[in-house]
Amino acid sequence: MYIIVTNLVQLRGHHSTFGLMNFSDELTKWYLKNKRELPWRNTTDAYVIWLSEIILQQTRVEQGMPYFYRFVEKYPDVRSFAAAAEGDILHLWQGLGYYSRGRNMLKTARHVAEKYDGKFPEVYEELIGLKGIGEYTAAAISSFAANEARAVVDGNVFRVLARYFGIEEPINSAKGKKLFQEIANSLLNKAHPGLHNQAMMEFGAMLCKPKNPDCAICPIRPGCYAWNNNEISVLPRKLKKVKIRERFLNYLVLTEGDTILLNKRDEKDIWANMYDMPMVETLAYVSPSDIIALPRVREFFGPDIEIIETYPVKKHVLTHQHLYTQFIHINSKPIKLEQTWFFIVVNDMKKLAFPKIITIFINNFFSL
């Protein structure tokens, strides 16, 4: 596999002053001197490493760290995690986004508790078959927990390799993913794969950053294609993003005394099995007065529905969706309730899992 890297270097006209064989050594030396002290780096417990890897997907370390500590404290082992209710997991996950991660974790924990007698797998081939664990996560857990020779390729590694070797292939193309994995495999220090992987990822996260990388102190700068060819800002390359779907969510806020009307979401859309308020989705912005005039709204809330207060439309950005939400505080006695609607005492809402945008509104609305 090493020939792949050599040919790539020749193809790009790349000439390293210290040689490819020192690539891993240089990054490892930098890592041992500059690494952050993170709790999951001080263990070989596959369960703890799994927690950290899933929590940090699409999440900055600073944001994910408090969640990691809360999960470890409440669920110190896979059996305690497996015994949790989905609502408890989603509530603890609240604010992290990508809630399917939490649901998949619960499925994995229950599977591990049953099939592996509560011992979290360390072998790549066993890990790759678990819910929510892909090639990167399986390689990370197996190399960190069992020192298995598996090269990890995450966003940080993509960036380091693309810049250093001058790789033009988009990182989100099928060909690109295969190429980057092959190169990462060829560079892997098989005697110390866990250390090598940590060094590669930390180097990309802390020094070879997406914007304003610290090239002045980079130990591998002399051999970096992007540095030598002024392409730091253009590498790595990506295919154009998929079309963003725009959705307009109009929430009806109804209170009675110390209770509020809520809705439990189903499993077919974003925020599956979480809670919000009764909602009408429209294709574009619709004024509050027109929302309450809709036949479906009148069907449930009656003809005498009144608007108490409206709130400015807020934009909420998801990976492939932009949500425009408006909250309409109404006064009405519902004629009937949807099957998923129910009243709850405001003080009891803290037991439920809400999407972040709903949590923010509720906290402001009730001055919590």
Backbone torsions as a table, in degrees:
resi	resn	phi	psi	omega
1	MET	NA	-23.5	-176.5
2	TYR	-62.7	-27.1	-178.9
3	ILE	-63.2	-26.8	179.3
4	ILE	-60.7	-46.9	-179.8
5	VAL	-64.6	-44.3	-179.2
6	THR	-59.8	-46.3	-180.0
7	ASN	-64.9	-37.5	179.4
8	LEU	-64.2	-42.9	179.3
9	VAL	-60.7	-44.4	179.5
10	GLN	-65.5	-37.8	-179.1
11	LEU	-62.4	-39.7	-177.3
12	ARG	-87.8	0.2	-178.7
13	GLY	71.1	27.9	-174.8
14	HIS	-87.9	133.7	178.2
15	HIS	-135.2	109.2	-178.9
16	SER	-83.6	140.6	180.0
17	THR	-82.4	-16.4	179.8
18	PHE	-119.2	-2.4	172.9
19	GLY	88.9	148.7	-177.1
20	LEU	-66.7	-29.0	-177.6
21	MET	-63.7	-21.1	-179.5
22	ASN	-92.6	-2.2	-175.6
23	PHE	-55.0	-54.7	-179.2
24	SER	-64.4	-41.0	-179.2
25	ASP	-61.7	-42.1	-178.7
26	GLU	-65.2	-44.0	180.0
27	LEU	-67.8	-37.0	179.5
28	THR	-66.1	-42.1	177.5
29	LYS	-61.5	-42.7	178.1
30	TRP	-62.5	-43.1	-178.2
31	TYR	-62.1	-47.8	-177.5
32	LEU	-62.9	-25.2	-180.0
33	LYS	-90.0	-30.6	-169.5
34	ASN	-119.2	-1.3	-173.0
35	LYS	-62.7	151.2	172.9
36	ARG	-79.8	146.5	176.7
37	GLU	-86.1	100.1	-179.0
38	LEU	-113.6	139.7	-170.6
39	PRO	-60.1	-34.4	-177.4
40	TRP	-76.1	-6.2	176.0
41	ARG	-86.6	-6.6	-177.9
42	ASN	-105.9	24.5	-179.2
43	THR	-146.7	156.2	171.2
44	THR	-113.5	13.6	178.4
45	ASP	-71.4	113.1	-175.9
46	ALA	-61.6	-33.0	179.3
47	TYR	-63.7	-47.8	-179.7
48	VAL	-64.6	-41.6	178.4
49	ILE	-63.9	-40.7	176.8
50	TRP	-59.3	-46.5	177.6
51	LEU	-54.7	-49.3	-177.0
52	SER	-64.5	-41.8	-177.0
53	GLU	-65.7	-42.7	-179.2
54	ILE	-70.7	-42.9	-179.8
55	ILE	-61.8	-35.8	-175.3
56	LEU	-87.9	0.9	173.8
57	GLN	-66.6	127.2	-180.0
58	GLN	58.2	24.0	-175.3
59	THR	-139.1	135.1	176.6
60	ARG	-69.5	149.6	-179.1
61	VAL	-57.1	-43.2	-177.7
62	GLU	-61.3	-36.6	179.6
63	GLN	-76.7	-38.5	-174.6
64	GLY	-79.6	-23.9	-175.3
65	MET	-55.8	-48.2	179.7
66	PRO	-61.1	-35.8	178.7
67	TYR	-66.2	-41.2	178.6
68	PHE	-57.7	-48.3	-179.3
69	TYR	-63.0	-40.3	-179.2
70	ARG	-65.7	-41.2	179.6
71	PHE	-66.7	-43.5	-179.4
72	VAL	-63.8	-38.3	-179.6
73	GLU	-68.1	-43.7	-176.8
74	LYS	-80.6	-33.6	-179.1
75	TYR	-128.0	80.6	-174.4
76	PRO	-69.3	-15.6	178.6
77	ASP	-145.6	170.8	-173.3
78	VAL	-67.8	-29.1	179.4
79	ARG	-66.9	-42.6	179.5
80	SER	-66.4	-36.1	176.6
81	PHE	-64.6	-45.2	-177.8
82	ALA	-62.7	-28.5	-177.2
83	ALA	-82.8	-6.1	-177.0
84	ALA	-74.4	153.7	172.6
85	ALA	-81.8	149.9	-179.2
86	GLU	-58.1	-39.7	179.9
87	GLY	-60.4	-36.2	178.4
88	ASP	-67.4	-40.2	178.8
89	ILE	-65.3	-46.1	-178.8
90	LEU	-65.4	-35.2	178.3
91	HIS	-65.8	-42.5	178.5
92	LEU	-68.5	-29.2	-178.6
93	TRP	-80.8	-13.9	-171.3
94	GLN	-50.6	126.0	-179.9
95	GLY	102.8	-15.8	-178.7
96	LEU	-82.8	-24.9	-177.2
97	GLY	77.9	176.2	-178.4
98	TYR	48.1	58.0	-171.4
99	TYR	-65.0	-16.3	176.3
100	SER	-61.7	-25.8	177.3
101	ARG	-60.3	-46.2	180.0
102	GLY	-63.3	-42.3	179.3
103	ARG	-65.5	-40.6	178.3
104	ASN	-66.2	-35.0	177.9
105	MET	-62.0	-41.2	179.9
106	LEU	-64.7	-41.9	177.6
107	LYS	-62.3	-42.1	179.1
108	THR	-65.3	-44.8	-179.3
109	ALA	-60.2	-42.5	179.5
110	ARG	-66.7	-37.1	178.1
111	HIS	-66.3	-43.3	-180.0
112	VAL	-65.9	-41.2	-179.9
113	ALA	-61.1	-35.4	-177.4
114	GLU	-84.8	-50.1	-172.7
115	LYS	-81.5	-35.4	-175.1
116	TYR	-109.5	16.8	176.3
117	ASP	54.9	37.1	174.6
118	GLY	81.4	2.8	177.1
119	LYS	-100.9	118.7	-175.4
120	PHE	-68.8	131.6	-177.9
121	PRO	-60.6	149.7	177.7
122	GLU	-117.6	-13.6	-175.7
123	VAL	-88.6	134.4	-176.6
124	TYR	-52.5	-47.7	-175.2
125	GLU	-64.9	-26.0	175.3
126	GLU	-83.9	-37.2	-179.0
127	LEU	-66.5	-40.2	-174.0
128	ILE	-64.1	-18.7	-179.8
129	GLY	-89.4	-1.4	-177.5
130	LEU	-87.8	149.3	-177.7
131	LYS	-60.7	130.1	176.3
132	GLY	80.7	3.9	179.3
133	ILE	-112.0	115.6	177.7
134	GLY	-101.3	-167.1	-175.9
135	GLU	-60.9	-44.4	-178.6
136	TYR	-62.3	-51.4	-175.8
137	THR	-64.2	-39.5	178.4
138	ALA	-64.2	-40.9	178.6
139	ALA	-66.4	-40.5	-179.2
140	ALA	-64.3	-49.9	-177.9
141	ILE	-63.5	-45.2	-176.9
142	SER	-67.0	-35.4	-179.4
143	SER	-77.3	-36.7	-179.2
144	PHE	-78.3	-35.8	-176.2
145	ALA	-87.3	-37.0	-173.4
146	ALA	-125.3	5.9	-180.0
147	ASN	57.9	32.0	176.9
148	GLU	-72.5	139.6	-175.3
149	ALA	-77.1	78.2	177.8
150	ARG	-128.5	124.1	-179.9
151	ALA	-82.9	131.6	177.5
152	VAL	-92.4	144.2	176.2
153	VAL	-133.8	99.5	174.3
154	ASP	-112.4	-170.6	-177.8
155	GLY	-58.9	-36.3	179.4
156	ASN	-67.8	-41.4	179.9
157	VAL	-68.4	-42.2	175.0
158	PHE	-51.1	-47.2	-175.2
159	ARG	-66.2	-44.6	-179.9
160	VAL	-62.0	-47.5	-177.7
161	LEU	-67.4	-42.5	-178.9
162	ALA	-61.3	-43.6	-178.5
163	ARG	-72.8	-44.7	-175.4
164	TYR	-66.9	-42.4	-177.1
165	PHE	-97.2	-2.9	178.4
166	GLY	66.2	45.9	-176.2
167	ILE	-85.7	120.7	-178.3
168	GLU	-87.9	-18.5	-177.2
169	GLU	-62.5	129.8	-179.4
170	PRO	-58.3	137.4	-176.9
171	ILE	-71.6	-19.1	179.9
172	ASN	-103.2	18.5	172.8
173	SER	-98.2	156.6	-179.9
174	ALA	-61.1	-43.3	179.0
175	LYS	-64.2	-41.2	-179.6
176	GLY	-64.1	-45.4	-179.7
177	LYS	-59.9	-40.9	179.0
178	LYS	-66.1	-43.4	-179.2
179	LEU	-63.1	-47.6	-178.6
180	PHE	-63.7	-37.3	178.9
181	GLN	-65.4	-40.9	178.9
182	GLU	-63.0	-42.3	180.0
183	ILE	-66.4	-43.5	178.2
184	ALA	-60.9	-40.6	178.1
185	ASN	-61.8	-40.7	-176.7
186	SER	-70.5	-26.8	-179.1
187	LEU	-87.8	-15.2	-172.9
188	LEU	-58.1	132.3	172.2
189	ASN	-81.0	99.8	-172.3
190	LYS	-70.0	-17.5	176.9
191	ALA	-77.8	-29.5	-179.0
192	HIS	-138.5	63.0	-174.8
193	PRO	-63.9	-37.8	180.0
194	GLY	-63.1	-46.2	178.8
195	LEU	-63.3	-43.6	178.7
196	HIS	-59.6	-46.7	-178.8
197	ASN	-63.6	-43.2	177.8
198	GLN	-60.5	-41.5	-179.3
199	ALA	-64.0	-44.2	-180.0
200	MET	-60.6	-47.0	-177.0
201	MET	-69.6	-41.1	-179.9
202	GLU	-67.4	-37.4	178.3
203	PHE	-61.2	-43.5	178.3
204	GLY	-68.6	-35.1	-177.6
205	ALA	-75.9	-36.0	-171.2
206	MET	-104.2	-31.0	-175.8
207	LEU	-117.0	-54.0	-179.9
208	CYS	-86.4	61.3	-173.5
209	LYS	-74.0	160.6	179.0
210	PRO	-56.7	-44.4	178.6
211	LYS	-121.8	141.6	178.4
212	ASN	53.4	54.7	175.8
213	PRO	-64.5	150.8	-178.0
214	ASP	-86.0	67.5	-176.5
215	CYS	-64.0	-27.9	-176.5
216	ALA	-62.3	-27.8	-179.0
217	ILE	-112.4	13.7	-177.1
218	CYS	-72.5	125.6	-178.1
219	PRO	-72.5	-17.5	-179.8
220	ILE	-112.1	16.3	-178.8
221	ARG	-57.4	-39.5	-177.6
222	PRO	-57.1	-31.2	-178.3
223	GLY	-100.0	6.3	-174.5
224	CYS	-81.0	120.6	-179.4
225	TYR	-62.5	-44.9	-177.0
226	ALA	-62.4	-40.6	178.4
227	TRP	-65.4	-45.5	-176.7
228	ASN	-72.6	-18.2	-176.8
229	ASN	-121.1	15.6	175.9
230	ASN	54.7	45.7	-179.7
231	GLU	-121.2	22.0	-178.5
232	ILE	-61.1	-38.2	-175.9
233	SER	-78.5	-13.3	-176.4
234	VAL	-107.3	-11.0	179.5
235	LEU	-111.6	140.7	0.5
236	PRO	-77.7	161.3	178.8
237	ARG	-95.1	152.1	178.1
238	LYS	-134.1	149.1	170.5
239	LEU	-68.3	156.2	179.9
240	LYS	-59.5	144.1	-178.1
241	LYS	-67.3	155.4	176.8
242	VAL	-67.9	160.0	-179.1
243	LYS	-63.6	134.6	179.9
244	ILE	-84.2	131.3	177.7
245	ARG	-89.7	129.7	177.8
246	GLU	-101.9	131.9	-178.7
247	ARG	-130.5	144.4	-179.4
248	PHE	-118.0	111.8	-174.9
249	LEU	-109.7	120.2	-176.9
250	ASN	-111.4	108.9	-175.5
251	TYR	-95.0	134.2	177.8
252	LEU	-101.7	117.9	-175.4
253	VAL	-103.6	113.4	-178.4
254	LEU	-124.5	123.8	178.2
255	THR	-118.6	149.2	174.4
256	GLU	-136.7	107.1	-176.7
257	GLY	62.2	-122.7	179.8
258	ASP	-99.5	22.4	179.1
259	THR	-119.3	161.1	177.4
260	ILE	-136.7	147.4	179.8
261	LEU	-84.8	124.0	-179.6
262	LEU	-120.4	169.1	178.6
263	ASN	-133.6	138.0	172.4
264	LYS	-97.2	124.1	-177.4
265	ARG	-74.6	155.8	179.2
266	ASP	-91.2	-168.5	-174.4
267	GLU	-96.6	6.0	-171.1
268	LYS	-99.2	3.9	-175.2
269	ASP	-144.3	-176.1	175.5
270	ILE	-57.5	156.4	177.6
271	TRP	57.6	41.5	-177.3
272	ALA	-56.1	133.6	176.3
273	ASN	64.6	13.5	174.5
274	MET	-96.8	-173.3	-173.1
275	TYR	-122.2	145.9	171.6
276	ASP	-149.7	-157.2	176.0
277	MET	-106.4	167.3	173.4
278	PRO	-52.9	138.0	-170.6
279	MET	-140.1	143.4	173.5
280	VAL	-117.0	122.4	178.1
281	GLU	-96.0	134.9	179.7
282	THR	-124.6	163.6	-177.3
283	LEU	-79.4	-19.2	178.8
284	ALA	-151.8	-179.3	178.9
285	TYR	-64.6	134.2	175.7
286	VAL	-128.9	134.2	-177.0
287	SER	-65.4	154.0	178.9
288	PRO	-56.2	-40.3	-179.6
289	SER	-64.1	-35.5	177.5
290	ASP	-74.7	-31.2	177.6
291	ILE	-62.4	-48.9	-176.0
292	ILE	-73.5	-11.0	177.2
293	ALA	-88.5	-7.7	-178.9
294	LEU	-63.4	139.4	-179.3
295	PRO	-54.5	-40.1	-177.8
296	ARG	-66.5	-37.5	178.1
297	VAL	-66.8	-44.5	179.2
298	ARG	-63.5	-31.6	180.0
299	GLU	-59.5	-39.0	-175.9
300	PHE	-95.7	-32.3	-173.6
301	PHE	-106.9	-3.1	174.5
302	GLY	85.4	167.9	-176.0
303	PRO	-77.5	-14.6	-175.9
304	ASP	-98.2	18.3	179.3
305	ILE	-59.3	135.6	-179.4
306	GLU	-126.2	148.8	175.3
307	ILE	-92.7	121.6	176.2
308	ILE	-86.2	-45.9	-178.3
309	GLU	-159.7	149.4	174.6
310	THR	-119.7	159.9	-177.4
311	TYR	-128.8	148.0	-176.9
312	PRO	-57.9	147.4	177.2
313	VAL	-65.2	134.3	178.7
314	LYS	-115.6	140.6	177.6
315	LYS	-98.2	132.7	180.0
316	HIS	-126.3	119.7	-173.2
317	VAL	-97.8	119.8	170.9
318	LEU	-107.1	176.7	-175.5
319	THR	-59.1	-48.4	-177.2
320	HIS	-119.4	12.5	-178.6
321	GLN	-142.0	144.3	169.6
322	HIS	-114.5	120.4	-177.9
323	LEU	-103.1	130.9	175.1
324	TYR	-112.3	112.5	-172.7
325	THR	-114.3	138.4	170.2
326	GLN	-132.1	142.9	-178.9
327	PHE	-111.2	131.4	-177.5
328	ILE	-121.7	110.7	179.5
329	HIS	-81.8	120.6	-174.0
330	ILE	-120.3	163.0	173.6
331	ASN	-122.6	118.3	-178.2
332	SER	-173.5	157.9	171.5
333	LYS	-105.2	113.0	-179.7
334	PRO	-58.7	134.9	175.5
335	ILE	-70.9	-38.9	177.9
336	LYS	-150.4	161.2	-179.4
337	LEU	-111.7	139.3	168.8
338	GLU	-61.0	158.8	-178.1
339	GLN	-60.9	-29.2	-176.0
340	THR	-95.2	3.2	-179.3
341	TRP	-93.6	149.7	177.1
342	PHE	-163.2	154.0	174.0
343	PHE	-92.5	143.4	178.9
344	ILE	-141.3	145.1	175.6
345	VAL	-65.0	135.0	-174.8
346	VAL	-54.4	-42.6	-177.7
347	ASN	-66.0	-17.8	-180.0
348	ASP	-88.6	-6.0	-177.5
349	MET	-66.9	-22.3	-178.6
350	LYS	-64.2	-13.9	179.0
351	LYS	-83.3	-12.6	-174.4
352	LEU	-101.6	158.7	179.1
353	ALA	-99.9	121.3	179.9
354	PHE	-116.9	149.4	168.7
355	PRO	-59.8	154.2	-174.8
356	LYS	-56.6	-41.8	-176.6
357	ILE	-65.3	-31.6	177.0
358	ILE	-73.7	-41.4	178.6
359	THR	-58.7	-44.6	-179.8
360	ILE	-61.2	-45.1	-179.8
361	PHE	-62.9	-47.7	-177.8
362	ILE	-59.6	-44.4	-179.5
363	ASN	-62.1	-39.2	178.0
364	ASN	-72.9	-41.1	-176.5
365	PHE	-63.2	-43.1	-177.6
366	PHE	-100.1	4.3	-179.5
367	SER	54.7	45.3	-178.7
368	LEU	-81.1	NA	NA
